[in-house]
């Protein structure tokens, strides 16, 4: 399950589904200091530890409290094309230059939380401290001659079909990063997959709750029907200002229930076409 790993560096579960190799790797939490205990950090030439790699590749002044640097879901087709989900690439999509919630939060916290306001003012370098990401997965190919063809499509994921009871051959989930926003809410990116005889289904979910201010769900759903030559990737955004909706805490803290109640502000579906062999 989602238990944090104490001893091992990482553990991997692998599963083969027809032409697909599926792997879910889970890792320990990113440390705050260079793993090789080098005062100046790892040199940028050569093999970097996770901590130095994140510092080097990300322009963020701060990282989420919990980042699982080597946790990764990857799916690779026998043609060499694949898609993976990993925290580093997700954090590359976070706004490093401006703080989009500053005004709303400052207003809300001025009255209720002196220390919260102080926290906002102390962020000298403004960035999106909610770690909101529009990440929808990383396409890759180990074969230089082939890649997914990404097309706009009017086709939609068949949710009725997905609701049918089917034996699940493989299921796993992992948190990629998480932050409690200095006890003012939660920000979490997670990914889960299930594999059935009829195909596989993935949900990559970014869930944000800033107490008294906003709730947000940015979801990427990927469905592949076995025997077809494409995946459908649906990206949807849902968001609500908490001043404009009244929902009990039990729902505000549960992304699954929230998902049922919030209208989508944007839905976009793409077809990822697998190259012909």
N, C-alpha and C positions, 0 to 999 in steps of 0.2 A: 504493500500500500504506500501511503505518503510518508511513512516514517523516515526521519532523517537518519542518515548513515553515520554511525560513530567511528567505526574502525576501518572499514574498507575505504579506499579512495573512491572507487565507483563500482557499480555492478551493472551488468548488461543482460537483458532478456532478448533473445532473438527468436524470430518466427518466420517460416517460409510459407507463403500463400501463392501457389501457382508461380507466375513469373516474378513475384515480388519478394524481396528480402526486407524484413521489417526488424528494426532494432530499437529498443528503448534502453537508454543508458541513464543511470542516476548517479549523481556525484555529491560530494560533501559541499558545504557552504564555502563560498569564496572567503579566504582570510583577508585581514585588512593590511597585512604587511607582506612584502616579497617572500615567497615560499622558500627561496634559496638564501634568505637572511642577508641579502646584499644591501648595504646601506643606500646605495644609489639605485637599487633595483637592477633587474636583468638588463644587459646590454641589448640594444634594439636589433643588433645583428645576432643571429643564432637563435637557439631555443629559449623562448621566454616562459616563465611560469605563468599560471592563469592570472594572478594578480597584476603582474606587469603587462601582460597582453591586454587586459581590460583597460588599464590606465593608458596604455599606448594607443589603443584603437578607438577609445571613446573620448569625446570632447566634454563629457559631463563633469561638472565640479563635484558631484557626489553620486554614489551608487545606492541602489536599494539596500536595506539592512541585510536582506538575505538574497544572495545571488547563487545559483547552482551552475557554475561555469561549464561543467562538462556534462550536465544533464542534456539529453538530446533524444528526440524521436526522429528516426530517419527511415525512409522507405525508398528502396531502389529497385527499379525494374530491370529485367535482364538485358535490355538494350543499353543500360548504363545511365539512363536518366533517373533522377530522383528528387525528392523534396525532404528537407529537414527543418526541424524547429529547434532553435537554440537561443539562449538568453542574449549572447553578445550581439547577434544580428538584430534582435528585437530592440535592444537598448540603443542601437544606432539610429533608430527611427524616432527617438525621444527628442523633443525640441530643446536645444542647448542654449538658445539665445533669449527666449522670453518666457515669462511666467504667466500663462493665460488665465490663471485663476486668481491672480493677486488681488484684484479689486473686490471680487465677490467675497473672498476669504477675509480680507482686511475688514470689510464692512461687518461681516458676521462676527468676527472675533473681537472687534473693538469693544463691543458691548459685553461679550461673555468671557473672553479669554485674553487677559492682558499678556500672559506669557506666549500665547499663540501669535499675537501680533508682533511681539518682540522677535519671535522666531522668523516671521516673514521679513521683518526689517533687517534681520541679521544676514539674510541671504544677499550678500553683496553682489554676487554674480547671478543675475536672474536666470533661471532655467525652469523647465517644467518638473518641479519636485514631486508631481504625482506619478511620474514615469509612464505617462500615457503613451501607448505605442500603436501605430497603425500597421504593424508587422503582420504579414500573412503567410510567412514561411519562406524558406530559401530554396530556390530551384538550383539543382546542380547536375553535372554529368561527368562520369568518369571516362566517357568516350568522346574524344574531341570532335567526332563527326556527327554527333547527334545531340539534340536538346529538345525539351518540351516546346511545342508551338503553343503560344498563349493567344487565345481568341476570345473576343466578346461573343456572348451567346444569349439566345432567348430561352435556352433550356434551363430548367430549374431542378434542384435536388428533389427527388421523390420521397418526401417525408412520410407519406402513407406507407410506402414500401418499407421504410426503415422502422416503422412502428410494429410491423409484423414480428411475432415472436420467432426467434431463430436461435439456434445454438451459437453461442459465442466461443470461438476457438482461441481467441487471444484478446485480452483486455489489459490495458495498463494506463497509468496517468502519472504525470510528474508536474511539479511546480518548477518554473524556470526562474522566476524572481518574485519577491514579496517584500512589502514595506508597510509598517503600521502608521506612517505619516506622523511621527511624533505623537502617537496616541490620538490622532484626530481623524482616524478612519482606517482604510485599508486600500492597498494597491497590489494586485496580484496577477501574474501571467501564468497560465497553466495550459497543459495540453493533454488530451486523452485520445485513445484510439480503441476501436473495437473491430475485430475481424470475424466475419461470418462466411458461410459458404457463398453467399450472394455477392460478397465484396467487402470493402472496408469503409469505415466512417471515422473522421477525425474532427475533434473540436479543439481549436486553439482559442482560448478566451482571455481577454484582458478585462478585469473587473476592478472598478474604482468606486470607492465611497469616501467622500469628504464630509464628515459629520456636519449637518446643518446646511450644507452647500449644494452638493451634487452627487448623483449616482450615474455610472457610465458602464456600458458593456460594449466592447468592440470584439465581435466574434468572427472567426474564420472557420467555416465548415467545409470539409472536403469529403466528397463521396465518389467512390469508384465502384462501378458495377462490374463484377467479374465477367471477362469475355469481351468487354468493350475496349476501345483503344483511346480512352480519355478519362480524365478526372474532372469533376465539377468542383470549382472552388468559389464559395459564396462568402463575401465579406459584408458584414452588416454592423451598423452602429446604432446604439440606443442610448439615450441620455435624458436625464430630467433634473431640473433644478428642484431642490427639496422644498423651496418656498412655494412651489407651484403644484406639488402633489402631496397627498397625505396617505402614507402607507406605514403600517406598523414596523417597528424595528426588526421583528422576526423576518419580514420580507426584505427590508432594506439590506439586511446582512446576508441574504441568501440569493446568490446570482441566478439560481434556477427558477426560483419563484419570481424574481424581478423580471427575468426574461419573458415570463408569461404575461406580465402586466404593462411593460413599457412598449410603446409603438416604435417601430424602426424609423430612424431619421434618414438612413441611407442603406440600400442593398444593391450589391453589384455582383454578378455571377460571371465567372470566366470558365472557359474550357481549356484544360491543359491536355494537349493532344500528344500521345505517346508516338515517337517516330516508328515508321514501318521498318520491320527487320529486313 
